[in-house]
Amino acid sequence: MPSSLLQPFAALALLIVLAGCDAQTAPAPKAGRPVQVQAVSFNNEAMSRDFVGVVRARYESDLSFRVAGKMIARKVNVGDHVRAGDIIAELDSQDLQLEAQSAEAEFAAATSNLDQAAADLKRYTKLKERGFASNADYDRKKAANDEAEGRMERARRSLDLARNQLAYAELKADADGVITATLAEPGQVVAIGQGVARLARDGAKEALVALPETWLGEARNAQATVRLWTDRDKIFAAHLRELSPQADAATRTYAARFDIEDADSTVAFGMTTTVTLSRASDERAARLPLSAILNRGKGPSVFLVDASDTLELRPVTVASFTEDAAVVTSGISDGDKIVTLGVQKLEAGAKVRVVEAE
């Protein structure tokens, strides 16, 4: 057969072979990305929230001198337990002693002057009765006696004040308690009312926490418990005693004090605590892993896998967060399959392969 006739048949055979190769090397359909899912289950959820706090005394005050002067001694250090009447610090009392001595001298002079005025008045009273003294002389002696009595009273009060100020040179504890801070050192000149030491009184102990404004109403009605970080298995009942009416300018939170009931010696001032506020709720909620929640600036959402194994981004309402879960109240339904891992790398509308979470 002529070569001109064989060329079309050869070309046709080559096309058939190439087509067969393409059919054998065509890639298989790409499988959906595997995702771990969890079925949603709604229950009557007790709403709770943990807040970090610190143990404080119910009554805590800065002790200060009632007179100014140079502090020559401080008898206590931080952590010392003191009794009412114990000396906390002392001032240089030399000037106060001089003032007291001056007041004593003035009192002695006023006493002598009163004795003299009283004797004169007694003598002129007798002379007037006998007609040997005029009424004017008697009135002058009477006025001098009254003035001496007034001077005597002023001197007495000045002496009492000077003695009190001398006693104020010793700063004493006004109650039993623990020194939690020292605010002045020996050799320092302190003013009247300047803090020298901070005393936390024995007795009631409280947990001080900072509450966000969303929990102000809940704090008044919720059941409170306190756990110490040193022993998390030991739980103390507590109740709200004081709630600040104004937010902190820096943190925008409200200071709340919870009275710790039956606080024993293991509850020390300054310890870190966890205050848990909880209340029963008729609202049904689902607890989802924190890793299931996605927020791209439009609020919390979750990826839901529908019946055709396609991803759907669903906005949800989160009532609160715990250490390991998010409490969701709306946006999803019972039985929905929610992706629990790797949600940051997923996109809505993608096909996936479901792997049930253990």
C-alpha positions in Angstrom: 0.0 0.0 0.0 1.3 3.4 -0.8 2.7 5.4 2.1 0.4 8.3 1.4 -2.5 6.0 2.2 -1.0 4.7 5.5 -0.4 8.1 7.0 -4.1 8.8 8.0 -4.4 5.4 9.6 -1.2 5.9 11.6 -2.4 9.3 12.9 -5.8 7.8 13.9 -4.1 5.0 15.8 -1.9 7.5 17.7 -4.9 9.5 18.8 -6.6 6.4 20.1 -3.5 5.4 22.1 -3.1 8.9 23.6 -6.8 9.0 24.5 -6.4 5.7 26.3 -3.5 7.1 28.3 -5.4 10.2 29.3 -8.3 8.0 30.6 -5.9 5.9 32.7 -4.0 9.0 34.3 -7.1 11.2 35.1 -7.0 12.1 38.9 -9.6 10.7 41.2 -12.2 13.0 42.7 -10.7 14.9 45.7 -12.0 13.7 49.1 -13.6 16.2 51.5 -11.4 17.6 54.3 -11.9 15.6 57.6 -13.3 17.6 60.5 -14.1 16.6 64.0 -17.7 17.3 65.0 -19.8 17.2 68.2 -23.5 16.8 68.4 -25.3 19.7 70.2 -27.2 19.0 73.3 -29.3 21.6 75.2 -29.9 21.3 78.9 -31.1 23.6 81.8 -27.8 25.2 82.5 -26.9 26.7 85.9 -25.3 30.0 85.0 -21.9 30.5 86.7 -18.8 32.6 86.4 -15.4 32.6 88.2 -13.6 35.8 89.3 -10.2 36.1 90.8 -10.0 37.9 94.1 -7.8 38.5 97.1 -8.5 38.0 100.8 -8.9 41.3 102.7 -9.9 42.2 106.3 -13.3 43.7 106.7 -11.8 46.5 108.7 -8.4 47.8 107.7 -7.0 51.2 108.6 -3.8 53.2 108.5 -2.5 54.0 112.0 -1.1 57.6 112.3 0.1 60.0 115.0 -2.2 62.7 116.3 0.7 65.1 116.7 3.6 65.9 114.4 7.2 65.1 115.1 10.3 63.1 114.3 9.7 59.3 114.6 12.5 57.7 116.6 11.3 54.1 116.7 8.9 51.6 115.0 8.2 48.6 117.1 6.4 46.4 114.5 7.1 44.9 111.0 4.8 43.5 108.3 3.1 40.3 109.4 3.3 41.0 113.2 0.2 40.3 115.2 -0.5 43.0 117.7 -3.0 43.5 120.6 -5.0 46.5 121.4 -2.7 48.9 123.3 0.6 47.6 121.9 3.0 50.4 120.9 3.4 50.7 117.2 5.9 53.6 117.0 7.3 56.5 119.0 8.0 60.2 118.4 10.7 62.3 119.9 8.8 63.7 122.9 11.2 66.4 124.1 9.2 69.3 122.8 5.9 67.8 124.0 7.4 67.4 127.5 8.4 71.1 127.5 4.9 72.0 126.6 3.5 69.9 129.3 5.9 71.4 131.9 4.9 74.9 130.7 1.2 74.0 131.1 1.9 72.7 134.7 3.7 76.0 135.6 0.8 78.0 134.2 -1.6 75.9 136.2 0.4 76.4 139.4 0.4 80.2 138.8 -3.4 80.2 138.1 -3.9 78.2 141.3 -2.0 80.6 143.4 -3.7 83.6 141.8 -7.1 82.1 142.5 -6.2 81.5 146.2 -5.1 85.1 146.5 -8.3 86.4 144.8 -10.5 84.1 147.0 -8.8 85.4 150.2 -9.2 89.0 149.1 -12.9 88.5 148.4 -13.5 86.8 151.7 -11.8 89.6 153.6 -13.7 92.4 151.7 -16.9 90.5 152.3 -16.4 90.8 156.0 -15.4 94.4 155.8 -18.5 95.2 153.7 -20.7 93.5 156.3 -19.2 95.8 159.0 -19.4 98.9 156.8 -15.7 99.3 156.4 -15.5 98.7 152.6 -17.4 100.3 149.9 -19.5 98.5 147.4 -17.1 99.4 144.6 -14.2 97.8 146.3 -16.2 94.7 147.0 -17.3 94.5 143.3 -13.6 94.8 142.1 -12.6 92.0 144.4 -15.5 89.9 143.2 -14.6 90.5 139.6 -10.9 89.6 140.3 -12.0 86.3 141.9 -14.2 85.4 138.9 -11.3 86.2 136.5 -9.0 84.0 138.6 -11.5 81.2 138.5 -11.6 81.5 134.7 -7.8 81.6 134.4 -7.7 78.5 136.6 -10.1 76.6 134.3 -8.2 77.6 131.2 -4.9 76.5 132.8 -6.5 73.2 133.8 -7.7 72.5 130.2 -4.3 73.5 128.7 -2.6 71.1 131.1 -4.9 68.3 130.1 -4.3 69.0 126.4 -0.5 69.1 126.9 -0.5 65.8 128.7 -2.7 64.2 126.1 -0.3 65.4 123.3 2.6 64.0 125.3 0.8 60.6 125.4 0.2 60.8 121.7 3.9 60.6 121.1 3.4 56.8 121.5 1.3 55.4 118.6 -0.8 52.4 120.0 -2.9 49.8 118.2 -6.6 50.4 118.7 -7.6 46.8 118.1 -6.2 43.3 117.7 -5.0 42.5 114.2 -2.1 42.0 111.8 0.3 44.6 110.4 -0.1 44.4 106.6 2.1 47.4 105.6 4.6 49.9 107.1 4.4 53.4 105.7 7.1 55.3 107.6 10.6 54.7 108.9 12.5 55.8 112.0 14.2 59.2 111.5 11.3 60.5 109.3 9.4 63.6 110.3 5.7 62.8 110.1 2.8 65.1 109.9 -0.5 64.8 111.8 -2.5 62.0 110.2 0.3 60.6 108.0 0.1 56.8 107.9 2.7 54.9 109.8 1.4 51.3 109.7 -1.6 49.5 108.2 -3.6 47.3 110.6 -6.0 44.6 109.4 -8.3 43.8 112.3 -9.0 40.3 113.4 -12.4 39.0 112.7 -14.4 39.0 109.5 -12.5 38.2 106.3 -13.7 39.1 102.8 -12.8 38.3 99.2 -12.3 41.5 97.1 -13.0 41.0 93.3 -13.6 43.2 90.3 -16.9 42.7 88.5 -17.7 43.7 85.0 -20.9 45.7 84.5 -22.7 42.8 82.9 -22.5 41.0 86.2 -23.7 43.7 88.6 -27.3 42.5 88.6 -26.3 38.8 88.8 -23.9 39.4 91.8 -26.8 40.6 94.0 -28.9 37.4 93.3 -26.3 34.7 92.7 -25.0 32.2 95.1 -21.4 32.9 95.9 -18.6 30.4 96.9 -14.9 31.0 97.6 -12.0 28.7 97.0 -8.4 29.3 98.0 -5.7 28.7 95.4 -3.7 26.9 98.1 -6.5 24.3 98.6 -8.9 24.3 95.8 -10.9 21.4 97.3 -11.9 23.5 100.3 -15.0 25.7 99.5 -16.4 28.5 101.7 -19.8 29.9 101.4 -19.9 33.7 100.9 -22.4 36.5 100.4 -22.1 39.9 98.8 -21.6 42.6 101.5 -20.6 45.6 99.5 -20.7 46.6 95.8 -19.1 49.8 94.6 -21.6 52.2 93.0 -18.8 53.6 90.7 -16.5 51.9 88.2 -12.8 52.1 88.4 -11.5 54.7 86.1 -8.7 52.5 84.6 -10.3 49.0 84.5 -14.0 50.0 84.2 -14.9 47.3 86.7 -16.8 47.5 90.0 -15.2 46.5 93.3 -17.2 43.9 95.2 -16.6 42.5 98.7 -17.9 39.0 99.6 -18.0 38.1 103.2 -16.3 34.6 103.7 -18.4 32.6 106.1 -16.7 30.5 108.7 -13.2 31.6 107.6 -10.6 29.7 109.6 -6.9 30.3 110.2 -6.0 28.8 106.8 -7.6 31.9 105.2 -4.8 34.4 105.4 -4.8 38.1 104.4 -3.5 38.6 100.8 -4.3 35.0 99.6 -5.6 34.6 96.1 -9.1 33.2 95.8 -11.6 32.2 93.2 -15.1 33.6 93.7 -17.7 31.6 91.9 -21.1 33.2 91.2 -23.8 30.8 90.2 -27.6 30.8 89.9 -30.2 28.4 88.7 -31.7 29.2 85.3 -34.7 28.0 83.3 -32.9 29.0 80.1 -31.6 26.0 78.1 -28.0 26.2 77.0 -25.5 24.0 75.2 -21.8 23.7 76.4 -19.4 23.7 73.5 -15.6 23.4 73.5 -13.9 26.8 73.4 -12.1 25.6 70.2 -15.5 25.5 68.4 -16.1 29.2 68.8 -14.9 31.5 65.9 -15.0 35.3 66.0 -13.8 37.2 62.9 -15.0 40.6 64.2 -18.7 40.0 63.7 -19.4 38.2 66.9 -19.1 34.5 68.0 -20.0 31.9 65.3 -19.7 28.1 64.8 -19.3 25.9 61.7 -22.3 23.6 61.3 -22.1 20.5 59.0 -25.4 20.0 57.2 -26.9 16.8 55.7 -24.8 17.1 52.5 -21.5 17.4 54.5 -21.2 21.1 53.6 -20.0 23.7 56.1 -22.3 26.6 57.2 -21.1 29.5 59.4 -23.8 30.0 62.0 -23.8 33.1 64.4 -24.5 32.1 68.0 -25.2 33.8 71.3 -22.7 33.0 74.1 -24.0 33.6 77.6 -20.7 33.0 79.3 -17.3 31.3 79.1 -15.8 28.9 81.6 -12.3 27.4 81.8 -13.0 24.9 79.1 -16.4 25.6 77.5 -18.6 28.2 76.0 -22.3 28.3 77.1 -24.4 28.9 74.0 -28.1 29.8 74.4 -29.2 30.4 70.8 -28.2 30.1 67.1 -28.1 26.3 67.0 -30.4 23.4 67.7 -30.4 20.0 69.4 -28.6 17.4 67.3 -26.7 19.9 65.1 -23.2 18.8 64.2 -20.6 21.4 65.2 -17.0 21.5 64.1 -14.8 21.5 67.3 -11.3 21.7 65.9 -9.4 23.8 63.4 -12.3 26.3 62.8 -9.8 29.1 61.9 -8.8 27.3 58.7 -12.3 26.5 57.4 -14.5 28.4 55.0 -18.3 28.3 54.6 -19.6 26.2 51.7 -16.6 23.7 51.7 -17.2 20.0 51.5 -15.9 18.0 54.5 -15.7 14.5 55.8 -17.2 14.1 59.3 -15.2 12.5 62.1 -17.2 12.1 65.3 -15.5 13.5 68.5 -14.8 11.0 71.2 
